[in-house]
């Protein structure tokens, strides 16, 4: 079920975007709440400390407890002596917690005016305060207080003061935390309501945007499925009128289909041409064998052997082309190209070999030998009297030149002669012109060895085939 639910890119993109925004909103909301609470808590602390210091200053200047201003409904105040006894408190204070004492009404004679007969000058526990001075250190505590029947949370500030004749006192003054709590709760409520709505909007927008963005992809997929079903490689996928990755994907897909169509057409043509080329020697050989079976005295043994050899060579060429098309690469053997050219030229009538210098290349000795043999066969087939072979070095390349003194190759045909089963008009004879695979094989092998094979006019007027290969 889960695999089907998130089986599409659109679903996963929507889920991913929503999760990322949710985490970001959670982190941002937490930071906002903490910052808001800290700021409001700091403001409450400042207010509580100011109230406590006002009372402490009044005490330090000699005001009696009954003359202290403790009637502020929003400011619960306690004054506690060094023994922890409450000596003064706000008039409407009913209950309190979080301060030095839970008492809300002074007890005993200390409730009245103090005459200064207490000569206890001990310092407070927090710091040493000189008589008549207010301490610099303030301690904050959280608590609650009930004033005039209403209970609320407060932040209490404790300020020490030393009063002449009364000893060390501690003034506790509170500031309400209702503003902080109300602001934090309001912000939290807004976030709890707004965040889900925002996440829903993000999910919806992401779903619609990805749906629109991926719609062309579905069109491409559908067309590819139709092409596969119909096997019609001439069809192409639709290219959206955009300049994004999907449009580039569609164009690349069409280029791939075009290359595939060309390859399939080439294979079909290859099979048809191969079948046509094989039919002639097989039919000729069969005819000779049937004649020989009926009239043994008429057996043309030399012709049968020639047709068999031709059939063998053609089969070998087709097998080599099949291996090359299958991606068979050259080996990493070092081959002396000059020595190999000399071996292939040896024993051929009318072939002249110029001074050869050892040049090593990397590749398949058998395939490179096949290239040289095909070039020499082609040159001998078209030469009037002589074929010249030369091997030289040109920078980082080894160059083999095979030239003949024949009629040459017309400039318009110099690209076509390297195609498979192509024979020019002067070489249409199957007996003399071959099957039209030699130069195609030579070009393919040269390219797979990182080289090139080209043709131009020879100095003697014929054709000059130039093979270039990278040196080892």
Residue, then its C-alpha position, 0 to 999 in steps of 0.5 A: x500500500x505504501x509503495x503504491x501511495x508513494x510510487x510516483x515522483x509527484x507523490x514523493x516530491x510532494x511528501x519531501x517538500x511538505x516534510x522540509x517545510x514542516x521541519x523548517x516551520x517547527x524550527x522557526x516556530x520554536x525559535x520565535x516562541x523561545x525568543x518571545x518568552x525570553x524577551x517578555x520574561x526579561x521585561x517582567x524581570x526588569x519591572x520586578x527589579x525596579x519595583x523592588x529597588x524602589x521599596x529598598x531605596x525607601x527603606x534605605x532612606x529611613x521610611x518606616x514600613x507603614x509609610x511604604x507604598x505597597x498598595x499597587x494591585x499588580x505589584x505584590x511586595x514582601x519585606x523579610x528580615x534576615x531571620x526570614x520573618x515577614x516585616x511588611x507586605x502588600x495590603x491586598x496580598x492573600x497568598x504567595x509562593x516562591x519568595x522568602x516566606x509564605x506569610x502575607x501579614x507581618x506578625x509581632x511588634x515588628x509590624x509597627x514602626x521600627x525605632x532602630x533598637x536592633x543593632x544586628x548588622x549581619x550581612x545578607x547571605x548573597x552579598x555584603x551590603x553597607x548600612x544604608x545602602x541597597x545591594x547591587x545583586x538581584x535574585x529572580x524566582x518564579x512563583x504565584x500570588x493571590x491579590x484581591x481574590x485573583x491568583x496569577x503567576x509572577x516573577x519575583x525579584x529579591x533585592x538586599x538592603x541594609x537599614x540603620x537600626x534594622x539590619x539586613x532586609x530583603x525586598x521581594x517584588x513581583x511582576x505579573x507573567x500574564x502578558x508573557x503567557x498570553x502572548x506565548x499562548x496566542x502565538x502558539x495558537x496561531x502556529x497550531x492553526x496556521x502551520x497545518x494550513x500552510x503545509x496544506x498549501x505547500x503540499x497542494x502547490x507542490x502537487x500541482x507544479x510537479x503534475x504540470x512539470x511531469x505531464x510532458x514526461x507522461x506524453x513521452x512515456x506514452x509515445x515510447x510505449x506506442x513505438x515499442x508496440x508498433x515497432x515503428x521507429x520512424x515515430x518521434x516523441x513530442x517535444x514540449x515548448x520549453x527549454x528545461x530538462x524535460x525538453x532536452x530529454x525529449x530531444x535526446x530521446x528523438x536523437x536516440x530513436x533516429x540513431x536506432x532507426x538508422x542502425x536497424x535500417x543498416x542491419x536490414x540492408x546488411x542482411x539483405x546484401x549479405x543474403x544477395x552476396x551469398x546467393x551467387x557463389x552458393x548457386x554457382x557451386x550448386x549448379x556445378x555440383x549438379x552438372x558434375x553429378x549428371x555428367x562427371x566429365x563436365x566437372x569444373x573443379x577449379x571453378x568449384x574451388x574458386x566459388x568455395x574460396x570466395x564463399x569462405x572469404x565472404x563468410x569470414x568478412x561477415x563474421x568479422x563485421x558482426x564482431x565489430x558491430x557487437x563492440x569487439x575492441x582491439x587488444x593492447x598488444x604492441x605491433x610493429x606496423x612497418x614489419x606487418x606491412x612488409x609481411x603483407x606485401x611480401x609475395x605480391x606481384x607488382x607491389x613495391x615497398x619503400x624503406x620501412x622504419x619500425x613504428x609500434x602501435x597498440x592493437x590487434x595484430x590480426x585486425x591490423x593485418x586484415x586492414x593492410x591486406x584489404x588495402x593491398x587487395x583493393x590496390x592490386x585490383x585497380x592498379x595498371x602495373x604497380x602498387x607502392x607501400x610506404x610507412x612513415x611517422x608523422x608526429x605522434x601518428x604512424x602513417x601507412x600509404x598504399x598507392x596504385x597507378x590506376x584510375x583513382x577514385x572520383x572525389x564524389x565517391x570517396x566517402x561512399x566507397x567505405x560503405x558496406x557492399x558498395x562497388x563502383x561502376x568499374x568494379x561491378x564484376x563479382x569475380x573482380x570487384x569482390x563483395x564490397x566489404x574490404x574497405x568497409x572492414x578496413x575503415x571500421x578497424x581503423x576507427x576502433x584503433x583510434x585512427x583514420x582511413x582516407x583516400x586521395x589522389x596518388x602522385x602516379x594518378x591513381x588512388x592513395x589510401x592513407x591509414x593513420x594510427x596513434x603510436x604506442 
